[in-house]
Amino acid sequence: MKWITAIIKPFTLDDVREALAEAGVQGMTVTEVKGFGRQHGHTELYRGAEYVVDFLPKLKIEVAVSDDRLDHAIEAISGAARTGKIGDGKIFIGELDQVIRIRTQEVDADAL
């Protein structure tokens, strides 16, 4: 099993959610986050004063998938979140040792 963490632009969420559903991924957690990468923020003008926005709004999506669904999930996220412009985001993949569904006590792939 794998744990996928993806950082994406907020306006791509609906497309990513639909693409993951089509790929057979049944659930996800979404968190509003702020950060920067190569963009290093940008400058904005507010009431005549110029200021730097260091941290840009992003969404963090977390998904647990079985090993056989990993490639489909990665393709779904990267295809739906890609705009071709800087700041599209990143996908991180890690090992997932164990999953337990609290209600039924199902474990591992059955709990996904």
Salt bridges, closest charged atoms under 4 A:
GLU44 OE2 - HIS42 NE2 2.74
ASP88 OD1 - LYS9 NZ 3.76
GLU95 OE2 - LYS2 NZ 2.21
GLU106 OE1 - ARG101 NE 2.86
